């Protein structure tokens, strides 16, 4: 097998990295393609993957339209050169279009339900794997599984929190700290939505700083007031920082969900509802709101609770869900490696939740 994984966000590197390693152990040739948006390239280098950088990600509307043409072309040329049997992505328009033009298969994962993107890749995609909690009905190509993307790389089989993170952060072992995640609001699905105001960001940091150290990770340049709090840690170590934090407050759904899976209480602040974050609220690990006043009351409530309560809730969550990487590996083995799918795609689903 020759497989291209297309990356559109740092979280996609994490989503696919363990799957790619498993496939490589089976002898698969793997190539990652990416746009340089945040620290995708650093993560790919840290994992030792072969990759091709298509250049800087475009932020403006006109830039995105130009990027659709440019990145489609680059993906097609890369496909001609690499000759993949399969494209795998998180809803990549470019991978879907290249797969169609080259007569290859495209397997997409989707957990956001951003229809402005889905309508551009769905016609050229064989299967769309989604968490069972995703409310959007995407048609006959949709295949639901019990889990979230974040479990693919934070499942205990693949991830062990490293307490050396205190030293990496310049803290004493066991010292309390919070992580605040701010997003750029430049994605297509961010139009018309919001998170914290600048005033609320400052207020939140002041509030948390009364109890613990505060670290900020941000997609955009921070203000002079907040800049000194920017987290200084290698991006591949961020999940260790999330695992030992006392609280995470995030405008981005991915980091909020990651914290919840790791048993760290998190608050997701965004007017865009994410079904996987809402599902984690049932377990009491992620709290969802777009009301700034509620954010501050949630912080007060979380800080009064024993940290171990949230770890136990996370263990229950993981017991109820599939090992997502194992599910993806089995799906690819059954449908693309062992089976000859031809033009009509009738997927065979993995049936075992256990770790293989």
The 8 nearest C-alpha neighbors of each residue, nearest first, counted from 0:
[[1, 27, 84, 28, 2, 336, 83, 26],
 [0, 2, 83, 28, 84, 27, 29, 85],
 [3, 1, 85, 29, 83, 86, 84, 28],
 [2, 4, 86, 30, 31, 29, 87, 5],
 [3, 5, 31, 87, 88, 86, 32, 30],
 [4, 6, 32, 88, 31, 33, 3, 87],
 [7, 5, 33, 11, 8, 32, 12, 4],
 [6, 8, 33, 34, 11, 5, 9, 91],
 [7, 9, 10, 11, 6, 39, 36, 12],
 [10, 8, 39, 11, 12, 38, 37, 13],
 [9, 11, 13, 8, 12, 14, 253, 39],
 [10, 12, 14, 13, 9, 8, 6, 15],
 [13, 11, 10, 14, 15, 9, 16, 6],
 [12, 14, 10, 11, 16, 15, 152, 9],
 [15, 13, 11, 12, 151, 152, 16, 10],
 [14, 16, 18, 12, 13, 17, 19, 11],
 [15, 17, 19, 13, 18, 12, 14, 20],
 [18, 16, 20, 19, 15, 21, 324, 152],
 [17, 19, 21, 15, 16, 20, 324, 328],
 [20, 18, 22, 16, 17, 21, 15, 23],
 [19, 21, 23, 17, 22, 18, 24, 16],
 [22, 20, 18, 24, 23, 19, 17, 25],
 [21, 23, 25, 19, 24, 27, 20, 18],
 [24, 22, 27, 26, 20, 25, 21, 19],
 [23, 25, 21, 22, 26, 20, 27, 19],
 [26, 24, 22, 23, 27, 21, 20, 0],
 [27, 25, 23, 24, 28, 22, 0, 21],
 [26, 28, 23, 0, 22, 1, 25, 29],
 [29, 27, 1, 2, 0, 23, 26, 30],
 [30, 28, 2, 1, 3, 27, 31, 23],
 [29, 31, 3, 49, 50, 4, 2, 32],
 [30, 32, 50, 4, 3, 5, 51, 49],
 [33, 31, 5, 51, 50, 6, 52, 4],
 [34, 32, 6, 52, 53, 5, 7, 35],
 [33, 35, 53, 54, 56, 55, 36, 52],
 [36, 34, 55, 54, 56, 37, 39, 33],
 [37, 35, 56, 34, 55, 38, 39, 8],
 [36, 38, 39, 35, 9, 218, 8, 40],
 [39, 37, 41, 40, 9, 42, 36, 35],
 [38, 40, 9, 42, 41, 37, 43, 35],
 [39, 41, 43, 42, 38, 44, 35, 33],
 [42, 40, 44, 38, 39, 43, 45, 234],
 [43, 41, 45, 39, 44, 40, 235, 46],
 [42, 44, 40, 46, 45, 41, 48, 47],
 [43, 45, 47, 41, 46, 42, 40, 48],
 [44, 46, 42, 43, 47, 41, 235, 48],
 [47, 45, 43, 44, 48, 42, 16, 235],
 [46, 48, 44, 45, 43, 49, 42, 50],
 [49, 47, 46, 43, 50, 44, 31, 30],
 [48, 50, 30, 31, 47, 29, 51, 43],
 [51, 49, 31, 30, 32, 48, 52, 43],
 [50, 52, 32, 31, 53, 33, 49, 30],
 [51, 53, 33, 54, 34, 32, 50, 35],
 [54, 52, 34, 33, 51, 70, 73, 55],
 [55, 53, 34, 52, 35, 56, 33, 36],
 [54, 56, 35, 34, 36, 57, 53, 52],
 [55, 57, 36, 34, 35, 58, 54, 66],
 [58, 56, 62, 63, 59, 55, 66, 36],
 [57, 59, 185, 62, 63, 56, 60, 186],
 [60, 58, 62, 61, 57, 63, 185, 64],
 [61, 59, 63, 62, 64, 58, 187, 57],
 [62, 60, 64, 63, 59, 65, 66, 58],
 [61, 63, 59, 57, 65, 60, 64, 66],
 [62, 64, 66, 60, 61, 65, 57, 59],
 [65, 63, 61, 67, 66, 62, 60, 68],
 [64, 66, 62, 68, 67, 63, 69, 61],
 [67, 65, 63, 69, 64, 68, 70, 62],
 [66, 68, 64, 65, 70, 69, 71, 63],
 [67, 69, 71, 66, 65, 70, 72, 64],
 [70, 68, 66, 72, 71, 67, 65, 73],
 [69, 71, 73, 72, 66, 67, 68, 74],
 [72, 70, 93, 74, 68, 69, 73, 67],
 [71, 73, 75, 69, 70, 74, 76, 68],
 [74, 72, 70, 76, 75, 71, 77, 69],
 [75, 73, 77, 71, 72, 76, 70, 78],
 [74, 76, 97, 78, 72, 77, 73, 71],
 [77, 75, 79, 73, 78, 74, 72, 80],
 [78, 76, 74, 80, 79, 75, 81, 73],
 [77, 79, 75, 81, 76, 82, 80, 74],
 [80, 78, 76, 77, 82, 81, 75, 101],
 [79, 81, 77, 78, 82, 76, 83, 75],
 [80, 82, 78, 83, 79, 77, 1, 30],
 [83, 81, 78, 79, 80, 84, 1, 77],
 [84, 82, 1, 2, 85, 81, 3, 78],
 [83, 85, 1, 103, 2, 0, 82, 104],
 [84, 86, 2, 104, 83, 105, 103, 87],
 [85, 87, 105, 3, 2, 4, 104, 94],
 [88, 86, 4, 106, 105, 107, 3, 5],
 [89, 87, 107, 5, 91, 4, 90, 108],
 [88, 90, 108, 107, 91, 109, 11, 87],
 [89, 91, 107, 88, 109, 108, 92, 117],
 [92, 90, 94, 93, 88, 89, 95, 120],
 [91, 93, 120, 95, 94, 119, 96, 90],
 [92, 94, 71, 96, 91, 95, 97, 74],
 [95, 93, 97, 91, 96, 92, 98, 86],
 [94, 96, 92, 98, 123, 120, 93, 97],
 [97, 95, 99, 93, 98, 94, 92, 123],
 [98, 96, 75, 100, 94, 99, 95, 101],
 [97, 99, 103, 101, 95, 96, 100, 104],
 [100, 98, 102, 96, 97, 101, 123, 103],
 [99, 101, 97, 98, 102, 96, 75, 103],
 [102, 100, 98, 99, 103, 97, 78, 79],
 [101, 103, 99, 100, 98, 104, 97, 84],
 [104, 102, 98, 101, 84, 85, 99, 105],
 [103, 105, 85, 98, 86, 125, 106, 84],
 [104, 106, 86, 124, 125, 95, 87, 85],
 [107, 105, 87, 126, 125, 86, 124, 127],
 [108, 106, 127, 88, 90, 89, 87, 126],
 [107, 109, 89, 128, 127, 90, 129, 88],
 [110, 108, 129, 89, 90, 111, 128, 107],
 [109, 111, 129, 112, 130, 133, 108, 148],
 [112, 110, 113, 109, 273, 133, 274, 114],
 [111, 113, 114, 110, 135, 109, 133, 117],
 [114, 112, 111, 115, 116, 117, 188, 110],
 [113, 115, 117, 116, 112, 118, 119, 111],
 [116, 114, 113, 117, 118, 119, 188, 187],
 [117, 115, 114, 119, 118, 113, 120, 92],
 [118, 116, 114, 119, 120, 121, 115, 113],
 [117, 119, 116, 121, 120, 114, 115, 122],
 [120, 118, 117, 116, 121, 92, 115, 122],
 [119, 121, 92, 117, 95, 123, 118, 122],
 [120, 122, 124, 123, 117, 118, 119, 95],
 [123, 121, 124, 120, 119, 118, 125, 95],
 [124, 122, 95, 121, 120, 99, 96, 125],
 [125, 123, 105, 121, 122, 126, 95, 106],
 [126, 124, 105, 106, 104, 140, 344, 123],
 [127, 125, 140, 106, 124, 141, 107, 128],
 [126, 128, 141, 107, 108, 140, 142, 106],
 [127, 129, 108, 142, 143, 141, 109, 107],
 [130, 128, 143, 109, 110, 108, 142, 131],
 [131, 129, 144, 132, 143, 146, 133, 147],
 [130, 132, 143, 144, 145, 133, 129, 146],
 [133, 131, 130, 274, 134, 275, 278, 145],
 [132, 134, 131, 130, 274, 135, 110, 129],
 [135, 133, 132, 136, 274, 112, 131, 130],
 [136, 134, 133, 137, 112, 114, 132, 111],
 [135, 137, 138, 134, 141, 133, 139, 112],
 [136, 138, 141, 135, 139, 140, 127, 121],
 [137, 139, 140, 141, 136, 135, 142, 127],
 [140, 138, 141, 137, 142, 126, 136, 127],
 [139, 141, 126, 138, 127, 142, 125, 137],
 [142, 140, 127, 139, 137, 138, 128, 126],
 [143, 141, 128, 127, 129, 140, 144, 126],
 [142, 144, 131, 129, 130, 128, 141, 145],
 [145, 143, 131, 130, 146, 129, 142, 128],
 [146, 144, 320, 131, 321, 130, 143, 147],
 [145, 147, 320, 130, 321, 144, 323, 150],
 [148, 146, 149, 150, 130, 275, 145, 323],
 [147, 149, 150, 151, 14, 146, 323, 110],
 [148, 150, 151, 147, 257, 152, 153, 14],
 [149, 151, 153, 154, 148, 152, 147, 323],
 [152, 150, 323, 324, 149, 148, 14, 153],
 [151, 153, 150, 154, 13, 149, 14, 157],
 [154, 152, 150, 158, 151, 149, 155, 157],
 [153, 155, 150, 156, 157, 152, 158, 151],
 [156, 154, 158, 157, 153, 159, 152, 150],
 [157, 155, 154, 158, 354, 153, 159, 322],
 [158, 156, 155, 154, 152, 153, 159, 17],
 [157, 159, 155, 153, 154, 156, 160, 152],
 [158, 160, 161, 155, 157, 156, 239, 153],
 [161, 159, 239, 242, 158, 162, 238, 243],
 [160, 162, 163, 239, 164, 159, 240, 242],
 [163, 161, 164, 165, 160, 243, 239, 172],
 [164, 162, 165, 161, 166, 167, 172, 239],
 [163, 165, 167, 162, 166, 240, 161, 168],
 [166, 164, 170, 168, 163, 167, 172, 171],
 [165, 167, 169, 168, 164, 163, 170, 171],
 [166, 168, 164, 165, 169, 163, 232, 170],
 [169, 167, 165, 166, 170, 164, 232, 231],
 [168, 170, 166, 167, 165, 171, 164, 231],
 [171, 169, 165, 168, 166, 174, 172, 167],
 [170, 172, 174, 165, 173, 166, 169, 168],
 [171, 173, 165, 174, 170, 166, 162, 163],
 [172, 174, 171, 175, 165, 170, 243, 162],
 [175, 173, 171, 172, 170, 176, 165, 211],
 [176, 174, 211, 245, 173, 212, 244, 177],
 [175, 177, 212, 211, 244, 213, 245, 174],
 [178, 176, 213, 246, 244, 245, 247, 214],
 [177, 179, 247, 214, 215, 213, 248, 180],
 [178, 180, 215, 248, 249, 247, 214, 216],
 [179, 181, 249, 216, 217, 215, 250, 248],
 [182, 180, 217, 250, 249, 216, 218, 179],
 [183, 181, 218, 184, 217, 250, 251, 180],
 [182, 184, 218, 219, 185, 181, 217, 186],
 [185, 183, 189, 182, 186, 190, 193, 192],
 [186, 184, 183, 58, 189, 187, 59, 190],
 [185, 187, 189, 188, 184, 190, 58, 183],
 [188, 186, 189, 190, 185, 115, 60, 184],
 [187, 189, 186, 190, 113, 115, 192, 185],
 [190, 188, 186, 192, 184, 187, 191, 185],
 [191, 189, 192, 188, 187, 186, 184, 185],
 [190, 192, 189, 193, 188, 270, 184, 271],
 [193, 191, 189, 190, 270, 271, 194, 269],
 [194, 192, 270, 269, 195, 191, 189, 184],
 [193, 195, 269, 268, 250, 289, 270, 196],
 [196, 194, 199, 200, 197, 193, 291, 268],
 [195, 197, 199, 198, 200, 194, 193, 291],
 [198, 196, 200, 199, 201, 195, 202, 222],
 [197, 199, 196, 201, 200, 202, 195, 203],
 [198, 200, 202, 196, 201, 197, 195, 203],
 [201, 199, 197, 203, 202, 198, 195, 196],
 [200, 202, 204, 198, 199, 203, 205, 197],
 [201, 203, 199, 205, 200, 204, 206, 198],
 [204, 202, 206, 200, 205, 201, 199, 207],
 [203, 205, 201, 207, 206, 202, 208, 200],
 [206, 204, 208, 202, 203, 207, 201, 209],
 [207, 205, 203, 204, 208, 209, 202, 210],
 [206, 208, 204, 209, 210, 205, 203, 211],
 [209, 207, 205, 211, 210, 206, 212, 204],
 [208, 210, 207, 206, 211, 205, 212, 204],
 [209, 211, 208, 207, 212, 206, 175, 176],
 [212, 210, 176, 208, 175, 209, 207, 213],
 [211, 213, 176, 208, 177, 175, 214, 210],
 [212, 214, 177, 176, 178, 208, 211, 228],
 [215, 213, 178, 230, 228, 229, 177, 179],
 [216, 214, 229, 179, 230, 228, 178, 180],
 [217, 215, 180, 230, 229, 179, 181, 214],
 [216, 218, 181, 219, 180, 182, 215, 220],
 [219, 217, 182, 183, 181, 37, 220, 216],
 [220, 218, 183, 217, 221, 182, 181, 216],
 [219, 221, 222, 218, 217, 226, 183, 223],
 [222, 220, 226, 225, 219, 223, 217, 224],
 [221, 223, 224, 225, 226, 220, 197, 227],
 [222, 224, 226, 225, 221, 227, 220, 228],
 [225, 223, 222, 226, 227, 221, 201, 228],
 [224, 226, 222, 228, 223, 227, 221, 229],
 [225, 227, 221, 223, 228, 229, 222, 224],
 [228, 226, 229, 225, 224, 223, 230, 214],
 [229, 227, 214, 226, 225, 215, 230, 213],
 [230, 228, 215, 226, 227, 214, 216, 231],
 [229, 231, 214, 215, 216, 232, 228, 168],
 [232, 230, 229, 233, 168, 167, 214, 228],
 [231, 233, 230, 234, 236, 167, 168, 237],
 [232, 234, 236, 235, 237, 231, 41, 167],
 [235, 233, 236, 237, 232, 42, 38, 41],
 [234, 236, 233, 237, 42, 45, 238, 41],
 [237, 235, 234, 233, 239, 238, 232, 240],
 [236, 238, 240, 234, 239, 235, 241, 232],
 [239, 237, 241, 240, 236, 242, 235, 160],
 [238, 240, 160, 242, 237, 241, 236, 161],
 [239, 241, 237, 238, 242, 243, 164, 244],
 [242, 240, 238, 244, 239, 243, 258, 237],
 [243, 241, 239, 240, 261, 244, 238, 263],
 [242, 244, 240, 241, 245, 239, 263, 162],
 [245, 243, 241, 246, 176, 177, 242, 240],
 [244, 246, 177, 176, 175, 263, 243, 306],
 [245, 247, 177, 264, 244, 265, 263, 178],
 [246, 248, 265, 178, 177, 179, 249, 266],
 [249, 247, 266, 179, 265, 267, 180, 178],
 [248, 250, 180, 267, 251, 179, 255, 268],
 [249, 251, 268, 181, 269, 194, 267, 180],
 [252, 250, 249, 253, 254, 182, 255, 180],
 [251, 253, 255, 254, 256, 267, 250, 273],
 [254, 252, 256, 255, 251, 257, 10, 149],
 [253, 255, 257, 256, 252, 251, 258, 249],
 [256, 254, 252, 258, 253, 257, 265, 267],
 [255, 257, 259, 253, 254, 258, 276, 252],
 [258, 256, 254, 260, 259, 255, 149, 253],
 [257, 259, 263, 261, 255, 256, 260, 241],
 [260, 258, 284, 256, 262, 261, 263, 257],
 [259, 261, 257, 262, 258, 313, 256, 150],
 [262, 260, 258, 259, 242, 263, 257, 313],
 [261, 263, 310, 313, 309, 259, 260, 258],
 [262, 264, 258, 259, 261, 246, 242, 309],
 [265, 263, 284, 246, 259, 285, 309, 262],
 [266, 264, 247, 285, 255, 248, 246, 258],
 [265, 267, 286, 248, 285, 287, 249, 268],
 [268, 266, 287, 249, 255, 250, 286, 269],
 [269, 267, 250, 289, 288, 194, 249, 266],
 [268, 270, 194, 289, 271, 250, 193, 267],
 [269, 271, 289, 192, 193, 272, 194, 268],
 [272, 270, 269, 273, 192, 189, 193, 289],
 [271, 273, 270, 274, 269, 277, 276, 287],
 [274, 272, 276, 275, 277, 271, 111, 252],
 [273, 275, 277, 276, 133, 132, 278, 272],
 [274, 276, 278, 277, 273, 279, 132, 147],
 [277, 275, 279, 278, 273, 274, 256, 285],
 [278, 276, 274, 280, 275, 279, 273, 287],
 [277, 279, 275, 280, 276, 281, 274, 132],
 [280, 278, 276, 282, 281, 277, 285, 284],
 [279, 281, 283, 285, 277, 282, 278, 286],
 [282, 280, 279, 278, 283, 277, 284, 285],
 [281, 283, 279, 280, 284, 312, 316, 278],
 [282, 284, 280, 281, 285, 279, 312, 286],
 [283, 285, 259, 264, 282, 279, 280, 309],
 [286, 284, 280, 265, 279, 259, 266, 283],
 [285, 287, 266, 280, 267, 265, 284, 288],
 [288, 286, 267, 266, 268, 285, 277, 276],
 [287, 289, 268, 290, 267, 269, 286, 294],
 [288, 290, 269, 270, 268, 291, 194, 287],
 [291, 289, 293, 288, 292, 294, 268, 269],
 [290, 292, 294, 293, 289, 195, 295, 199],
 [293, 291, 294, 290, 295, 296, 297, 289],
 [292, 294, 296, 290, 291, 295, 297, 288],
 [295, 293, 291, 297, 292, 296, 298, 290],
 [294, 296, 298, 297, 293, 292, 299, 291],
 [295, 297, 299, 293, 298, 294, 300, 292],
 [298, 296, 300, 294, 299, 295, 293, 301],
 [299, 297, 295, 301, 296, 300, 302, 294],
 [300, 298, 296, 297, 302, 301, 295, 303],
 [299, 301, 297, 298, 303, 302, 296, 304],
 [302, 300, 298, 303, 304, 299, 297, 264],
 [301, 303, 299, 304, 300, 298, 246, 245],
 [302, 304, 301, 300, 299, 305, 298, 306],
 [305, 303, 301, 302, 306, 300, 308, 307],
 [304, 306, 307, 308, 303, 309, 302, 301],
 [305, 307, 308, 309, 304, 310, 245, 263],
 [308, 306, 310, 309, 305, 311, 262, 304],
 [309, 307, 311, 306, 310, 305, 312, 304],
 [308, 310, 312, 262, 307, 311, 306, 284],
 [311, 309, 262, 307, 313, 312, 308, 314],
 [310, 312, 314, 313, 308, 309, 307, 315],
 [313, 311, 309, 315, 310, 314, 282, 316],
 [312, 314, 262, 316, 310, 311, 315, 260],
 [313, 315, 311, 317, 316, 312, 318, 310],
 [316, 314, 318, 312, 313, 317, 319, 311],
 [317, 315, 313, 319, 314, 318, 312, 320],
 [318, 316, 320, 314, 319, 315, 313, 321],
 [317, 319, 315, 316, 320, 314, 321, 313],
 [318, 320, 316, 317, 315, 321, 145, 146],
 [321, 319, 146, 317, 145, 318, 316, 322],
 [322, 320, 352, 323, 146, 145, 319, 326],
 [321, 323, 325, 324, 326, 352, 354, 151],
 [322, 324, 151, 326, 325, 321, 150, 327],
 [325, 323, 151, 327, 326, 18, 322, 328],
 [324, 326, 328, 323, 327, 322, 329, 354],
 [325, 327, 323, 329, 324, 328, 330, 322],
 [328, 326, 330, 324, 325, 329, 323, 331],
 [327, 329, 325, 331, 330, 326, 324, 18],
 [330, 328, 332, 326, 327, 331, 349, 333],
 [331, 329, 327, 333, 328, 332, 334, 349],
 [332, 330, 335, 334, 328, 329, 333, 327],
 [331, 333, 336, 329, 330, 334, 335, 337],
 [334, 332, 330, 337, 331, 338, 329, 335],
 [335, 333, 338, 331, 332, 330, 346, 336],
 [334, 336, 331, 338, 332, 337, 333, 339],
 [337, 335, 332, 338, 334, 333, 331, 0],
 [336, 338, 333, 332, 335, 334, 339, 331],
 [339, 337, 334, 335, 340, 336, 333, 332],
 [340, 338, 341, 337, 335, 334, 336, 344],
 [339, 341, 344, 338, 342, 343, 334, 335],
 [342, 340, 343, 339, 344, 338, 104, 345],
 [341, 343, 344, 340, 104, 339, 125, 102],
 [342, 344, 341, 345, 340, 125, 346, 339],
 [343, 345, 340, 346, 342, 125, 341, 126],
 [344, 346, 343, 347, 340, 334, 125, 126],
 [347, 345, 344, 334, 348, 126, 330, 333],
 [346, 348, 334, 333, 345, 349, 330, 338],
 [349, 347, 330, 350, 346, 333, 329, 334],
 [350, 348, 329, 351, 330, 326, 347, 333],
 [349, 351, 348, 352, 326, 329, 353, 347],
 [350, 352, 353, 349, 326, 354, 321, 355],
 [353, 351, 321, 322, 350, 354, 326, 320],
 [354, 352, 351, 355, 322, 321, 325, 350],
 [353, 355, 325, 322, 352, 156, 351, 321],
 [354, 353, 325, 351, 352, 329, 322, 326]]
